[in-house]
Amino acid sequence: MSDSDTTGTTASAGPRGSAAPALAPAAAVLAPLDDRLADLVALYEDLHRHPELGFQETRTAAEAARRLTGSGYDVTTGIAGTGVVGVLRNGPGPVVLLRADMDALPVTENSGLDYASTVPGRMHACGHDVHVTCLLGAADLLAAGRDHWSGTLIALFQPAEEVGSGARAMLDAGLYSENLVPTPDVVLAQHVAPFGAGLIAYCPGPCMAAADSLEITFHGTGGHGSRPETTVDPILMAASFVQRVQSVVAREVAPKDQAVVTVGSFHAGDTANVIPDRAVVRLSVRTFDETVRTAVLAAIDRIARAEAAASGADRAPDTEVLDSFPVTVNDSTTLRAVNEQFTELFGEQRLFTYGPATGSEDAGLLATAAGAPLYYWWLGGWDPEEFRTALAAGRLAQDIPSNHSPHFVPVVRPTLTTGVEALTAAALNRLAPAATEARDATDATGATDSTDAAETAIPRR
């Protein structure tokens, strides 16, 4: 990509004012955004001050439900504990689901902002407060502008994305099977990221990795530290595993494939002169291909068992899967159609592609369970000038905090503006046009195709 594509321009999105005919519905629906921005900023700062962990998002969920109800949505709360959905039925047409995750992280904020987290050891370090704010803003605008579209809109606020269980929990609670919402024809979502605010990034096809978090317990025989010959040392066993498991990616995964194996936790013993009877290792595995995933997980299990056997343990290690995310896959047809809308709205210079990210997401489950296409894009959130400077110096990794950092706090403007505009425009792209606008478009082009626009607004698969 060129430097101009990544410098974080702050140019106005320009939907309010003159617009091309094809963009007229988006321009009309987005017209009130400037007047509502102050309220959205206040909402964002309030959410940032009050972060809540997964399945504990009661305050956030209550605010989402209150605002959706005020905008005219049929609201259901308490799905999988704290999940919230709002449904707005507005005539015939596709069913479009917009999703935002709500949970924060067990991170102590170190931003110095006057709206920093007030909850010790909790922070919106991944930007989910941005996601909630942008979806509420878009949901409100789309409700107010319902004369410009036809179909059904679902605004879904999901708990517990960070632990990979929120989407699955909502589905298991009957999201589709119990008709809490109509089955969507398309699922759309975005995530704020540490590149220039005002930019949109996208990745065709597999865009985020599958992730498996494992806990492996190695069993030994404890004893006095002065007599190691009477023990089977699980610390040595587990330490050997930690070193050896690094060879899986280096020696068992082909260079053309991608995989990451990270050991993030190692716990054993309580004092210096006692050899414990067990050691517990937690690790994260990231892959993009199911064959590679299966091979990597099998290699990890093989190495763990081999290290136990080599140490003379009389019991094989126990492995528990703590959480699991699927590969996030963008539908090419949906991506292309929505990006055409983004290009008209933002300008080509504000969109750029990126390679598959080794982070993980569970939004794809909402699409897979519905048999619907997914489009998941990235929303720039960092100060554009700081991003430009770091990019020019080749110091992005050093100078720009990443998601999950105690310093990761997106700039308010233009992040919120762009996020609301993107969700609104993407939804309008997938919904059907209002009947009067569809007739006007037909009259303008002289088209004679009588197919119902509601049935052709999104491709079926």
N, C-alpha and C positions, 0 to 999 in steps of 0.2 A: 504494500500500500504506500501511497505517497505521503510526504509529511503533511501536505494540506489536508489529507483525510483524517489525520490524527492529532491535530493541534488544538482541538477543543474550542472551536468557534462558538461565540455567544450570539451569533446572529439571530434575530427574531424568527420564530417559526413561520410567521406570516400568514396564518389562516384567517386572521381577522382583518377585513378590508377587501380589496379586490381579489378575485380568485378566478381560476379557469373554470369553465362550465362544469367539467367533471368533478371538480372539488367543491362545488357550491353547497351540497348538503353538509360537508365537514365544516366549511366556513361558517355556515349558519349555526350549527350545533355548538361550535367552539366560541362563538361570538361573546357569550357572557363570561368567559374564563377570566379575563382581566379583572372584572368586578368581584369575582369570587376568590381570587388568589390570596388575599389577606386572610380570609377565613381558613383556607387550606394550609397556609404557613403556620397559623396558630395551632391548627390540629396536629400538624407534623411535629412541632416543637413539644406539644403536650404528650404525644405518643413517645417521643424520644426521651422525655423526662421519666416516663413510667413504663419501662420495659418489663415484659412478662415472658417467662420461659414456656416451652412447649406444653400444651394441655393445661396451662395456667392463665391463658390470655383472656380472663374474664372481663377486665376493664376495657381492653381493646375491642373485644367482641361486642360488648354492650354499646360502645360508641358507634361501631359499624352498623349494628342493628337499628339504633336510634336514627341515624342519618338515612339509611335505606328506607325505613318506614316513612320518614318525612318527605322523601323523594317519590313516594308512591309505589314502592316495591312490596310484593307479598314476601314477608320475611319469616324464615324458620331459624331458630337458634338452638344451641345445645347439641348440635350434631357432633358425635364423638367427643362430647364434653363442652368444647368451646367453639366449634365450627359454626359459621353463619352463612346463610345464603339468602339472596334477594332475587326474586323473579319478577320481571316486567313483561307481561304479554301485551303485544301491540299489533295484533292482526296476523295474517298469514305470512309465513316466511321461515327462514332458517332459525335454529336455536343456537345462540352464540354464548359461550361461557368465558367470562373474564375472571382470572384467578389472582389473588394476592395472598401471600403467607404472612402470618402475624407474629411469630415467636421471635424472642431475643436470645442472647447467648449468655452463658456464665462468665462474662468478661468484665473486668473493672475498667470503666471509661477513663481515659487520660487525654481528653480533648481540650479542656479549659474553657469550653463554651458556657454561656450563661444558661443554656437549656440542656446541659449535660444530665445524664442519668442521676436520679435521686435515690435509686435503689442500690445499696452496696452489692458489689459483685455481679451486677446485671447491666447489660448494655445492648442496645440495638447496633451491634457491631457488624451486621450483615446488611443493614439497610431495609429491613422489612417494614419499618415505620414509613419509609418512602413508598413502598409498595401499597400499603393500606391507604395512605393519603391519596395517592394517584388514582387508585381504583374508586375510592369514594368520590373524588372529583369527577372522574369520567362517568360514573354511574349517575350522578346528579345531572350533568350536562346532557347525557343521552336521554334521561327521563324528561327533562325540560324540552328537549328537541325532538320528541317522538313524532312530531308531524313530518319529519324528514326521513323516517325509516319504517320498515315493517318487519315483523318477526318477533322473536322472544329473546330477551336478554337475561342472562344469569350473572350476578355478581357474587363470587364465592370467596369467602375469607377463611383460609385454612390454618389450622393449628399445626405446630410440631413439625415443620419442614426440616429443621436442623437435625432432628434425630431420624428422619426418614420414615416416620410412621403416620403423619397427619393425613395425607391423601388416602392412604389405605384405610385408616380408621374411619374416615368419612364415607368411603365406599362400603365398608363393612357395616356401617350404621344405617345403610339403606338409601344412600344419596340418590342412586338411580333405581335400585330394585324396589324401593318403597315409594318411588315417585315423589321424593322430597323436592326434586327438580325434574323437569323434562330432560330426556337424554339429549345432550348437546350434539350439534352437527360439526362443531369446531371448538377447540380450546385454545385460548390466547393468554399469554403471560409474559411478564418482563422482569428483569432483575437489574438493580443498580450495580454499577461496577466502577473501579478506580481509573477511568479514563475521562477525557474532557467532557464536562457537562454540556449538553446540547447535542451530543453525538448519539447515534444509534448504531450498534454493532450486531451482526447476524452471522450465523453459521449454517449452511445447508446440511441436511442429513444429520448423522450423529453429532450432536453438539456438546453434550456433557456426558461424563463417564458413568458407567455402572459403579457402584461402591458397595463393598462388603466390609463391615466392621466385625472383627473376630476377637474373642477372648479365649486364650489357650492357657489352661492350668496344667503345669508340670508337677507331678507327684514324686517326692523323694522320701527319704527316711531321715528325720531330724536327729539332732544330737548336740553334744558339747563341741564348741569350736576348737577345743584343744585336742579332740580325738576324731578328726575327719574320717579316719579309716572305718569308723563304726557307722558311718552315715552314707546315704546316697544324696549328694548335694544338688537340690533342685535349682539353686542359683547358677551354679556352673552349667547345668543342663540347659537352662533357659538362656543364659548368656551365649552359649555356643549356638543355640537356635537363632538368636537375634543376628549374629554375624553370618551364619550360613544362609539364612533366608534372603539376604541381600543378593545372593547369587541367582535367585529365581529369574529376576528381570534381566540381569546381565548375561545369563547363560542359557536360559530356557525359553525366552521370548524373542522371536525374530525381530531384527532391527526395523522391519517394515510395520510391525505391530506396536501398540502402545500399552504399557502397563506401569503401575506404580505400586510398590509395597512399602509401607511406612509403619514402623513400630513406634507407637506414641506413648506407651505406658508400660512400666515394669515395676511390679511390686513383690517384695519377698522379705520376710523377717522383720523383727522389731528391735533387735539389739545386736551388738557387735560380736558377742561370744557364744551365740546360739545359731546353729545351722537349722533353718526351718524345714518343715516337711512339704512345703509347696512354694511355687513361684508362679505368678500370674502375669501374662504378657497380653497386651491389647495391640492390635494392628489393623491398618486400613489398606484395602486392596482396591485399586481403580483400573478398570478395563473398558474397552469399547466394543469388544467382540465376544460373543458367548463362548466360542471355542477357546479363546485365550483365557477368558475368565475361569472356565472349568479346569483348564490345565494349570493355571496359577494356584487356584485353591487346592487342587490335588497335590501340587508340589509342596505347598506349605504344610499340609497334613502329613505328607511323607517325611519331610525333614523333621517335623516335631516328633513323630514316632521314632525315627531313626536316632535322634539325639537321646531320647529316653532309653532306648534299647542300648545305645553305646555307653550310657552311664550306669547301666545295671538296674534301672528302675523296675520294680515288680508290677507297675501299673502304667498303662498307656496314658498319654495326656488326654484331657477332656477339652473339646472345642465347642464353644457356644457362639452362634451368630447373633450379634447384638442388634444390628440393623442392616438393611439392604436397600439400595436404590437401583432402579433399572437404568439402562442407557436412555438418555433423552434424545429423541429423534425428531427433527423438524421435517414436516411435510413440504416437499419441494413446490408443489402447486400453490399451496396456501402462502408459503413464504414469498413466492414470486408475485402473487397478486397483492398482498399487503405491502410489500416493498414498493410496488408501483405507486400505491397511495402515499407511502412515506416519502417517496422521491418528490411527488408533486407538492406535498405539504412542507417538507423541510428543505428540499434541494438535495441534489445528488452528493454534494460535498459533505453532507452531514451523515451519510451512511457509509459504512465500510464492513468488510468481511473479516472474520477471525477464524483461526483454526479451532478444532475441538478442544474444549477445556476439560481438565481432569477433575474439576469440581463436579458435584452431583446434585441432582434435583429429583423430586417426586411428582412434579406437575404432570409428567407424561402418563402417570397412572390414570389420571382423570380422563385423558384422551383415549388411552388403550381400552379402558373399561367400557367406554362408549362406542368404540370402533370409529372414532373420529380423528381427523388430522389435528396436529399440534403445530403452533408456531410460538417459539420462545426466543425473545431477543434480549439484548443487553442495552441498558440505559446509562449513558455517561453521567457521572456524579461528582467528579473532582473539579476543583478550581481550574478553569481552562488555562490561565496564565502559568500556574504552577505545573500543570501537565505539560505545556509547551516547553517550559524551561527544562524540566527533567528529561523529556524526550530528546531535546537537542543535545543535552549533555550525556545521553546514554545512561541515565541514572533512574529510570522508572522504578526498578525493583528496590533501589535504595531510598528514594525520596518520596514515593507515593505509597501511602499505606494501603494494604490490601484488605479485602473483606475479612472479618474476624479479628482485625487488629484493634487494640484499644484506642487507636488514633483515627479509625475509619469513620468519619462523619461527612457525608456528602454535603456540598454547598446547596443551599435552599433554592436559589435561582441560578441558572434556568432549569435545574433538575426537575423540580415539581412541575413546572410548565410543560417541559418536553414530555414527561411521563404521562401527564393527563392527556395531552394532545395525541400521543402515540396510541394509548389504549382506546381513546375515542375514535380516532381515524381507523384503527384496525377493526374495531367492532362495526363501524359503518361500512367498511369494505366487505365484510362477510354477511351483514344483514341485507335484506332486500330494500330497494328504494321505496319511498312512499308512492302510492298509486299515482298521484298527480305528477310527481317528478319523473316516474317511469314513463308516463304518457308524454311529458314534455321532451324527454330524451328521445323517444321514438319519433315524435314529430320533427325534432331537429335533425335526426339522422336519416329520416325516411325509411327506417327499418320496418319490415313487414312480418318479422318473426313473432308469432302470437304466443310463444311459450311463456308461461307465468314466470315473472322475474323472481318470485319467491322460490321457485324450484331450481333456478339456475344461478343464484347468487353465490353458491359455493359448490365446488366439485364434489361428487360422491365417490366413495371408493369401497 
